[in-house]
Amino acid sequence: MMVCGHQIDGATLSVASDDVDKQVTVGSWTADRPLTPGLATWTLDSPAAGWTATRSLAPLTAKTTYALYGWTKDNSWSANSISFTLADRDRLTPGKVRYDSISDNGGESAITVSIAEFKAKACQNM
């Protein structure tokens, strides 16, 4: 997750839905201290240093679209979410990141890039 100019306190993985009332949380993590601007990483399937699982990850299933997003405890800020399926996740290789790139005209599309490119470009249109 790239934190762009604000702070993030945690992250939630849910089943993607246009209806907020129908989103089902499948995992949630709280950072031991607020994440400040820069890159933050952790594994979804096991506790990582600096993170506490506030809801352990439920088994993920094929053909389900998930959404991962970052949040603050007081709901004052959030990170852009990224939607993915298990097939999308399985196509990732070490050193690669999937995120929603926002074009100059405001359009969004999921792209996969190197960590270096992600660090260089993820906050450009924020």
Chimera marker file (.cmm) of the C-alpha trace (Angstrom):
<marker_set name="trace">
<marker id="1" x="0.000" y="0.000" z="0.000" r="1" g="1" b="0" radius="0.5"/>
<marker id="2" x="1.291" y="3.440" z="-0.868" r="1" g="1" b="0" radius="0.5"/>
<marker id="3" x="0.382" y="6.101" z="1.670" r="1" g="1" b="0" radius="0.5"/>
<marker id="4" x="0.202" y="9.428" z="-0.172" r="1" g="1" b="0" radius="0.5"/>
<marker id="5" x="0.567" y="12.459" z="2.077" r="1" g="1" b="0" radius="0.5"/>
<marker id="6" x="-1.679" y="11.334" z="4.920" r="1" g="1" b="0" radius="0.5"/>
<marker id="7" x="-1.725" y="8.418" z="7.334" r="1" g="1" b="0" radius="0.5"/>
<marker id="8" x="-3.386" y="5.011" z="7.276" r="1" g="1" b="0" radius="0.5"/>
<marker id="9" x="-4.178" y="2.991" z="10.414" r="1" g="1" b="0" radius="0.5"/>
<marker id="10" x="-5.180" y="-0.325" z="8.895" r="1" g="1" b="0" radius="0.5"/>
<marker id="11" x="-6.506" y="-2.291" z="5.950" r="1" g="1" b="0" radius="0.5"/>
<marker id="12" x="-9.563" y="-4.379" z="5.209" r="1" g="1" b="0" radius="0.5"/>
<marker id="13" x="-10.145" y="-7.069" z="2.610" r="1" g="1" b="0" radius="0.5"/>
<marker id="14" x="-13.774" y="-7.591" z="1.655" r="1" g="1" b="0" radius="0.5"/>
<marker id="15" x="-15.847" y="-9.203" z="-1.041" r="1" g="1" b="0" radius="0.5"/>
<marker id="16" x="-16.262" y="-6.442" z="-3.605" r="1" g="1" b="0" radius="0.5"/>
<marker id="17" x="-19.747" y="-4.974" z="-3.872" r="1" g="1" b="0" radius="0.5"/>
<marker id="18" x="-21.197" y="-1.701" z="-5.136" r="1" g="1" b="0" radius="0.5"/>
<marker id="19" x="-23.510" y="-1.771" z="-2.114" r="1" g="1" b="0" radius="0.5"/>
<marker id="20" x="-21.542" y="-0.897" z="1.042" r="1" g="1" b="0" radius="0.5"/>
<marker id="21" x="-24.208" y="-2.630" z="3.156" r="1" g="1" b="0" radius="0.5"/>
<marker id="22" x="-23.541" y="-5.913" z="1.333" r="1" g="1" b="0" radius="0.5"/>
<marker id="23" x="-19.757" y="-5.943" z="1.638" r="1" g="1" b="0" radius="0.5"/>
<marker id="24" x="-18.510" y="-8.930" z="3.613" r="1" g="1" b="0" radius="0.5"/>
<marker id="25" x="-15.182" y="-8.520" z="5.432" r="1" g="1" b="0" radius="0.5"/>
<marker id="26" x="-12.851" y="-11.469" z="4.924" r="1" g="1" b="0" radius="0.5"/>
<marker id="27" x="-9.802" y="-10.021" z="6.678" r="1" g="1" b="0" radius="0.5"/>
<marker id="28" x="-8.740" y="-6.897" z="8.553" r="1" g="1" b="0" radius="0.5"/>
<marker id="29" x="-5.410" y="-5.657" z="9.877" r="1" g="1" b="0" radius="0.5"/>
<marker id="30" x="-4.414" y="-2.761" z="12.120" r="1" g="1" b="0" radius="0.5"/>
<marker id="31" x="-0.951" y="-1.236" z="11.948" r="1" g="1" b="0" radius="0.5"/>
<marker id="32" x="0.839" y="-1.087" z="15.301" r="1" g="1" b="0" radius="0.5"/>
<marker id="33" x="1.425" y="2.615" z="14.602" r="1" g="1" b="0" radius="0.5"/>
<marker id="34" x="-0.088" y="4.853" z="11.907" r="1" g="1" b="0" radius="0.5"/>
<marker id="35" x="1.451" y="4.412" z="8.474" r="1" g="1" b="0" radius="0.5"/>
<marker id="36" x="2.982" y="7.640" z="7.241" r="1" g="1" b="0" radius="0.5"/>
<marker id="37" x="3.695" y="8.581" z="3.601" r="1" g="1" b="0" radius="0.5"/>
<marker id="38" x="5.556" y="5.873" z="1.746" r="1" g="1" b="0" radius="0.5"/>
<marker id="39" x="5.272" y="2.183" z="0.903" r="1" g="1" b="0" radius="0.5"/>
<marker id="40" x="3.853" y="-0.292" z="3.432" r="1" g="1" b="0" radius="0.5"/>
<marker id="41" x="3.789" y="-4.051" z="2.864" r="1" g="1" b="0" radius="0.5"/>
<marker id="42" x="2.554" y="-7.084" z="4.775" r="1" g="1" b="0" radius="0.5"/>
<marker id="43" x="1.288" y="-10.550" z="4.012" r="1" g="1" b="0" radius="0.5"/>
<marker id="44" x="-2.430" y="-11.160" z="4.054" r="1" g="1" b="0" radius="0.5"/>
<marker id="45" x="-2.308" y="-14.778" z="5.161" r="1" g="1" b="0" radius="0.5"/>
<marker id="46" x="-0.165" y="-14.514" z="8.269" r="1" g="1" b="0" radius="0.5"/>
<marker id="47" x="0.625" y="-11.928" z="10.916" r="1" g="1" b="0" radius="0.5"/>
<marker id="48" x="3.467" y="-9.632" z="9.904" r="1" g="1" b="0" radius="0.5"/>
<marker id="49" x="5.741" y="-7.536" z="12.077" r="1" g="1" b="0" radius="0.5"/>
<marker id="50" x="4.063" y="-4.224" z="12.836" r="1" g="1" b="0" radius="0.5"/>
<marker id="51" x="0.546" y="-5.508" z="12.089" r="1" g="1" b="0" radius="0.5"/>
<marker id="52" x="-2.224" y="-7.103" z="14.138" r="1" g="1" b="0" radius="0.5"/>
<marker id="53" x="-4.919" y="-9.168" z="12.454" r="1" g="1" b="0" radius="0.5"/>
<marker id="54" x="-8.186" y="-7.741" z="13.785" r="1" g="1" b="0" radius="0.5"/>
<marker id="55" x="-10.037" y="-10.315" z="11.721" r="1" g="1" b="0" radius="0.5"/>
<marker id="56" x="-8.034" y="-13.328" z="10.553" r="1" g="1" b="0" radius="0.5"/>
<marker id="57" x="-8.183" y="-13.932" z="6.831" r="1" g="1" b="0" radius="0.5"/>
<marker id="58" x="-11.031" y="-16.219" z="5.804" r="1" g="1" b="0" radius="0.5"/>
<marker id="59" x="-10.309" y="-18.699" z="2.995" r="1" g="1" b="0" radius="0.5"/>
<marker id="60" x="-10.400" y="-16.963" z="-0.386" r="1" g="1" b="0" radius="0.5"/>
<marker id="61" x="-12.352" y="-18.597" z="-3.176" r="1" g="1" b="0" radius="0.5"/>
<marker id="62" x="-12.004" y="-18.691" z="-6.946" r="1" g="1" b="0" radius="0.5"/>
<marker id="63" x="-14.276" y="-16.512" z="-9.078" r="1" g="1" b="0" radius="0.5"/>
<marker id="64" x="-14.827" y="-14.074" z="-6.197" r="1" g="1" b="0" radius="0.5"/>
<marker id="65" x="-13.706" y="-10.477" z="-6.551" r="1" g="1" b="0" radius="0.5"/>
<marker id="66" x="-12.121" y="-8.968" z="-3.453" r="1" g="1" b="0" radius="0.5"/>
<marker id="67" x="-11.364" y="-5.346" z="-2.592" r="1" g="1" b="0" radius="0.5"/>
<marker id="68" x="-8.453" y="-4.272" z="-0.392" r="1" g="1" b="0" radius="0.5"/>
<marker id="69" x="-8.350" y="-0.755" z="1.010" r="1" g="1" b="0" radius="0.5"/>
<marker id="70" x="-6.626" y="1.230" z="3.731" r="1" g="1" b="0" radius="0.5"/>
<marker id="71" x="-8.431" y="3.335" z="6.343" r="1" g="1" b="0" radius="0.5"/>
<marker id="72" x="-8.015" y="5.538" z="9.387" r="1" g="1" b="0" radius="0.5"/>
<marker id="73" x="-9.575" y="4.815" z="12.761" r="1" g="1" b="0" radius="0.5"/>
<marker id="74" x="-11.507" y="8.110" z="12.686" r="1" g="1" b="0" radius="0.5"/>
<marker id="75" x="-12.619" y="7.659" z="9.047" r="1" g="1" b="0" radius="0.5"/>
<marker id="76" x="-10.874" y="10.903" z="8.072" r="1" g="1" b="0" radius="0.5"/>
<marker id="77" x="-8.953" y="9.323" z="5.176" r="1" g="1" b="0" radius="0.5"/>
<marker id="78" x="-8.681" y="6.155" z="3.134" r="1" g="1" b="0" radius="0.5"/>
<marker id="79" x="-6.415" y="4.692" z="0.506" r="1" g="1" b="0" radius="0.5"/>
<marker id="80" x="-7.693" y="3.818" z="-2.961" r="1" g="1" b="0" radius="0.5"/>
<marker id="81" x="-8.911" y="0.260" z="-3.039" r="1" g="1" b="0" radius="0.5"/>
<marker id="82" x="-7.762" y="-2.419" z="-5.448" r="1" g="1" b="0" radius="0.5"/>
<marker id="83" x="-10.038" y="-5.189" z="-6.632" r="1" g="1" b="0" radius="0.5"/>
<marker id="84" x="-8.674" y="-8.593" z="-7.517" r="1" g="1" b="0" radius="0.5"/>
<marker id="85" x="-9.509" y="-12.259" z="-7.935" r="1" g="1" b="0" radius="0.5"/>
<marker id="86" x="-7.361" y="-15.215" z="-6.905" r="1" g="1" b="0" radius="0.5"/>
<marker id="87" x="-6.301" y="-15.502" z="-10.558" r="1" g="1" b="0" radius="0.5"/>
<marker id="88" x="-5.097" y="-11.866" z="-10.460" r="1" g="1" b="0" radius="0.5"/>
<marker id="89" x="-3.213" y="-12.535" z="-7.235" r="1" g="1" b="0" radius="0.5"/>
<marker id="90" x="-1.661" y="-15.720" z="-8.575" r="1" g="1" b="0" radius="0.5"/>
<marker id="91" x="-0.294" y="-13.841" z="-11.617" r="1" g="1" b="0" radius="0.5"/>
<marker id="92" x="1.734" y="-11.562" z="-9.339" r="1" g="1" b="0" radius="0.5"/>
<marker id="93" x="5.397" y="-12.388" z="-8.999" r="1" g="1" b="0" radius="0.5"/>
<marker id="94" x="7.867" y="-11.189" z="-6.355" r="1" g="1" b="0" radius="0.5"/>
<marker id="95" x="8.654" y="-7.512" z="-6.831" r="1" g="1" b="0" radius="0.5"/>
<marker id="96" x="5.359" y="-6.736" z="-8.615" r="1" g="1" b="0" radius="0.5"/>
<marker id="97" x="2.393" y="-4.682" z="-7.403" r="1" g="1" b="0" radius="0.5"/>
<marker id="98" x="-1.195" y="-4.478" z="-8.703" r="1" g="1" b="0" radius="0.5"/>
<marker id="99" x="-2.969" y="-1.170" z="-8.208" r="1" g="1" b="0" radius="0.5"/>
<marker id="100" x="-5.547" y="1.111" z="-9.785" r="1" g="1" b="0" radius="0.5"/>
<marker id="101" x="-3.790" y="3.725" z="-11.865" r="1" g="1" b="0" radius="0.5"/>
<marker id="102" x="-5.683" y="6.994" z="-12.320" r="1" g="1" b="0" radius="0.5"/>
<marker id="103" x="-5.183" y="8.649" z="-15.696" r="1" g="1" b="0" radius="0.5"/>
<marker id="104" x="-5.010" y="12.405" z="-16.303" r="1" g="1" b="0" radius="0.5"/>
<marker id="105" x="-8.705" y="12.390" z="-17.297" r="1" g="1" b="0" radius="0.5"/>
<marker id="106" x="-9.720" y="10.581" z="-14.072" r="1" g="1" b="0" radius="0.5"/>
<marker id="107" x="-10.183" y="7.093" z="-15.513" r="1" g="1" b="0" radius="0.5"/>
<marker id="108" x="-9.027" y="4.138" z="-13.442" r="1" g="1" b="0" radius="0.5"/>
<marker id="109" x="-7.561" y="0.826" z="-14.562" r="1" g="1" b="0" radius="0.5"/>
<marker id="110" x="-5.824" y="-1.973" z="-12.712" r="1" g="1" b="0" radius="0.5"/>
<marker id="111" x="-2.197" y="-2.348" z="-13.740" r="1" g="1" b="0" radius="0.5"/>
<marker id="112" x="0.708" y="-4.500" z="-12.586" r="1" g="1" b="0" radius="0.5"/>
<marker id="113" x="4.094" y="-2.820" z="-12.282" r="1" g="1" b="0" radius="0.5"/>
<marker id="114" x="7.421" y="-3.204" z="-10.511" r="1" g="1" b="0" radius="0.5"/>
<marker id="115" x="7.671" y="-1.954" z="-6.931" r="1" g="1" b="0" radius="0.5"/>
<marker id="116" x="10.026" y="0.794" z="-8.150" r="1" g="1" b="0" radius="0.5"/>
<marker id="117" x="7.471" y="2.032" z="-10.699" r="1" g="1" b="0" radius="0.5"/>
<marker id="118" x="4.690" y="1.818" z="-8.101" r="1" g="1" b="0" radius="0.5"/>
<marker id="119" x="6.710" y="3.947" z="-5.669" r="1" g="1" b="0" radius="0.5"/>
<marker id="120" x="7.432" y="6.479" z="-8.412" r="1" g="1" b="0" radius="0.5"/>
<marker id="121" x="3.891" y="6.800" z="-9.824" r="1" g="1" b="0" radius="0.5"/>
<marker id="122" x="1.242" y="5.720" z="-7.305" r="1" g="1" b="0" radius="0.5"/>
<marker id="123" x="0.816" y="9.168" z="-5.714" r="1" g="1" b="0" radius="0.5"/>
<marker id="124" x="1.085" y="11.272" z="-8.886" r="1" g="1" b="0" radius="0.5"/>
<marker id="125" x="-2.631" y="11.998" z="-9.351" r="1" g="1" b="0" radius="0.5"/>
<marker id="126" x="-3.594" y="12.279" z="-5.691" r="1" g="1" b="0" radius="0.5"/>
<link id1="1" id2="2" r="1" g="1" b="0" radius="0.2"/>
<link id1="2" id2="3" r="1" g="1" b="0" radius="0.2"/>
<link id1="3" id2="4" r="1" g="1" b="0" radius="0.2"/>
<link id1="4" id2="5" r="1" g="1" b="0" radius="0.2"/>
<link id1="5" id2="6" r="1" g="1" b="0" radius="0.2"/>
<link id1="6" id2="7" r="1" g="1" b="0" radius="0.2"/>
<link id1="7" id2="8" r="1" g="1" b="0" radius="0.2"/>
<link id1="8" id2="9" r="1" g="1" b="0" radius="0.2"/>
<link id1="9" id2="10" r="1" g="1" b="0" radius="0.2"/>
<link id1="10" id2="11" r="1" g="1" b="0" radius="0.2"/>
<link id1="11" id2="12" r="1" g="1" b="0" radius="0.2"/>
<link id1="12" id2="13" r="1" g="1" b="0" radius="0.2"/>
<link id1="13" id2="14" r="1" g="1" b="0" radius="0.2"/>
<link id1="14" id2="15" r="1" g="1" b="0" radius="0.2"/>
<link id1="15" id2="16" r="1" g="1" b="0" radius="0.2"/>
<link id1="16" id2="17" r="1" g="1" b="0" radius="0.2"/>
<link id1="17" id2="18" r="1" g="1" b="0" radius="0.2"/>
<link id1="18" id2="19" r="1" g="1" b="0" radius="0.2"/>
<link id1="19" id2="20" r="1" g="1" b="0" radius="0.2"/>
<link id1="20" id2="21" r="1" g="1" b="0" radius="0.2"/>
<link id1="21" id2="22" r="1" g="1" b="0" radius="0.2"/>
<link id1="22" id2="23" r="1" g="1" b="0" radius="0.2"/>
<link id1="23" id2="24" r="1" g="1" b="0" radius="0.2"/>
<link id1="24" id2="25" r="1" g="1" b="0" radius="0.2"/>
<link id1="25" id2="26" r="1" g="1" b="0" radius="0.2"/>
<link id1="26" id2="27" r="1" g="1" b="0" radius="0.2"/>
<link id1="27" id2="28" r="1" g="1" b="0" radius="0.2"/>
<link id1="28" id2="29" r="1" g="1" b="0" radius="0.2"/>
<link id1="29" id2="30" r="1" g="1" b="0" radius="0.2"/>
<link id1="30" id2="31" r="1" g="1" b="0" radius="0.2"/>
<link id1="31" id2="32" r="1" g="1" b="0" radius="0.2"/>
<link id1="32" id2="33" r="1" g="1" b="0" radius="0.2"/>
<link id1="33" id2="34" r="1" g="1" b="0" radius="0.2"/>
<link id1="34" id2="35" r="1" g="1" b="0" radius="0.2"/>
<link id1="35" id2="36" r="1" g="1" b="0" radius="0.2"/>
<link id1="36" id2="37" r="1" g="1" b="0" radius="0.2"/>
<link id1="37" id2="38" r="1" g="1" b="0" radius="0.2"/>
<link id1="38" id2="39" r="1" g="1" b="0" radius="0.2"/>
<link id1="39" id2="40" r="1" g="1" b="0" radius="0.2"/>
<link id1="40" id2="41" r="1" g="1" b="0" radius="0.2"/>
<link id1="41" id2="42" r="1" g="1" b="0" radius="0.2"/>
<link id1="42" id2="43" r="1" g="1" b="0" radius="0.2"/>
<link id1="43" id2="44" r="1" g="1" b="0" radius="0.2"/>
<link id1="44" id2="45" r="1" g="1" b="0" radius="0.2"/>
<link id1="45" id2="46" r="1" g="1" b="0" radius="0.2"/>
<link id1="46" id2="47" r="1" g="1" b="0" radius="0.2"/>
<link id1="47" id2="48" r="1" g="1" b="0" radius="0.2"/>
<link id1="48" id2="49" r="1" g="1" b="0" radius="0.2"/>
<link id1="49" id2="50" r="1" g="1" b="0" radius="0.2"/>
<link id1="50" id2="51" r="1" g="1" b="0" radius="0.2"/>
<link id1="51" id2="52" r="1" g="1" b="0" radius="0.2"/>
<link id1="52" id2="53" r="1" g="1" b="0" radius="0.2"/>
<link id1="53" id2="54" r="1" g="1" b="0" radius="0.2"/>
<link id1="54" id2="55" r="1" g="1" b="0" radius="0.2"/>
<link id1="55" id2="56" r="1" g="1" b="0" radius="0.2"/>
<link id1="56" id2="57" r="1" g="1" b="0" radius="0.2"/>
<link id1="57" id2="58" r="1" g="1" b="0" radius="0.2"/>
<link id1="58" id2="59" r="1" g="1" b="0" radius="0.2"/>
<link id1="59" id2="60" r="1" g="1" b="0" radius="0.2"/>
<link id1="60" id2="61" r="1" g="1" b="0" radius="0.2"/>
<link id1="61" id2="62" r="1" g="1" b="0" radius="0.2"/>
<link id1="62" id2="63" r="1" g="1" b="0" radius="0.2"/>
<link id1="63" id2="64" r="1" g="1" b="0" radius="0.2"/>
<link id1="64" id2="65" r="1" g="1" b="0" radius="0.2"/>
<link id1="65" id2="66" r="1" g="1" b="0" radius="0.2"/>
<link id1="66" id2="67" r="1" g="1" b="0" radius="0.2"/>
<link id1="67" id2="68" r="1" g="1" b="0" radius="0.2"/>
<link id1="68" id2="69" r="1" g="1" b="0" radius="0.2"/>
<link id1="69" id2="70" r="1" g="1" b="0" radius="0.2"/>
<link id1="70" id2="71" r="1" g="1" b="0" radius="0.2"/>
<link id1="71" id2="72" r="1" g="1" b="0" radius="0.2"/>
<link id1="72" id2="73" r="1" g="1" b="0" radius="0.2"/>
<link id1="73" id2="74" r="1" g="1" b="0" radius="0.2"/>
<link id1="74" id2="75" r="1" g="1" b="0" radius="0.2"/>
<link id1="75" id2="76" r="1" g="1" b="0" radius="0.2"/>
<link id1="76" id2="77" r="1" g="1" b="0" radius="0.2"/>
<link id1="77" id2="78" r="1" g="1" b="0" radius="0.2"/>
<link id1="78" id2="79" r="1" g="1" b="0" radius="0.2"/>
<link id1="79" id2="80" r="1" g="1" b="0" radius="0.2"/>
<link id1="80" id2="81" r="1" g="1" b="0" radius="0.2"/>
<link id1="81" id2="82" r="1" g="1" b="0" radius="0.2"/>
<link id1="82" id2="83" r="1" g="1" b="0" radius="0.2"/>
<link id1="83" id2="84" r="1" g="1" b="0" radius="0.2"/>
<link id1="84" id2="85" r="1" g="1" b="0" radius="0.2"/>
<link id1="85" id2="86" r="1" g="1" b="0" radius="0.2"/>
<link id1="86" id2="87" r="1" g="1" b="0" radius="0.2"/>
<link id1="87" id2="88" r="1" g="1" b="0" radius="0.2"/>
<link id1="88" id2="89" r="1" g="1" b="0" radius="0.2"/>
<link id1="89" id2="90" r="1" g="1" b="0" radius="0.2"/>
<link id1="90" id2="91" r="1" g="1" b="0" radius="0.2"/>
<link id1="91" id2="92" r="1" g="1" b="0" radius="0.2"/>
<link id1="92" id2="93" r="1" g="1" b="0" radius="0.2"/>
<link id1="93" id2="94" r="1" g="1" b="0" radius="0.2"/>
<link id1="94" id2="95" r="1" g="1" b="0" radius="0.2"/>
<link id1="95" id2="96" r="1" g="1" b="0" radius="0.2"/>
<link id1="96" id2="97" r="1" g="1" b="0" radius="0.2"/>
<link id1="97" id2="98" r="1" g="1" b="0" radius="0.2"/>
<link id1="98" id2="99" r="1" g="1" b="0" radius="0.2"/>
<link id1="99" id2="100" r="1" g="1" b="0" radius="0.2"/>
<link id1="100" id2="101" r="1" g="1" b="0" radius="0.2"/>
<link id1="101" id2="102" r="1" g="1" b="0" radius="0.2"/>
<link id1="102" id2="103" r="1" g="1" b="0" radius="0.2"/>
<link id1="103" id2="104" r="1" g="1" b="0" radius="0.2"/>
<link id1="104" id2="105" r="1" g="1" b="0" radius="0.2"/>
<link id1="105" id2="106" r="1" g="1" b="0" radius="0.2"/>
<link id1="106" id2="107" r="1" g="1" b="0" radius="0.2"/>
<link id1="107" id2="108" r="1" g="1" b="0" radius="0.2"/>
<link id1="108" id2="109" r="1" g="1" b="0" radius="0.2"/>
<link id1="109" id2="110" r="1" g="1" b="0" radius="0.2"/>
<link id1="110" id2="111" r="1" g="1" b="0" radius="0.2"/>
<link id1="111" id2="112" r="1" g="1" b="0" radius="0.2"/>
<link id1="112" id2="113" r="1" g="1" b="0" radius="0.2"/>
<link id1="113" id2="114" r="1" g="1" b="0" radius="0.2"/>
<link id1="114" id2="115" r="1" g="1" b="0" radius="0.2"/>
<link id1="115" id2="116" r="1" g="1" b="0" radius="0.2"/>
<link id1="116" id2="117" r="1" g="1" b="0" radius="0.2"/>
<link id1="117" id2="118" r="1" g="1" b="0" radius="0.2"/>
<link id1="118" id2="119" r="1" g="1" b="0" radius="0.2"/>
<link id1="119" id2="120" r="1" g="1" b="0" radius="0.2"/>
<link id1="120" id2="121" r="1" g="1" b="0" radius="0.2"/>
<link id1="121" id2="122" r="1" g="1" b="0" radius="0.2"/>
<link id1="122" id2="123" r="1" g="1" b="0" radius="0.2"/>
<link id1="123" id2="124" r="1" g="1" b="0" radius="0.2"/>
<link id1="124" id2="125" r="1" g="1" b="0" radius="0.2"/>
<link id1="125" id2="126" r="1" g="1" b="0" radius="0.2"/>
</marker_set>
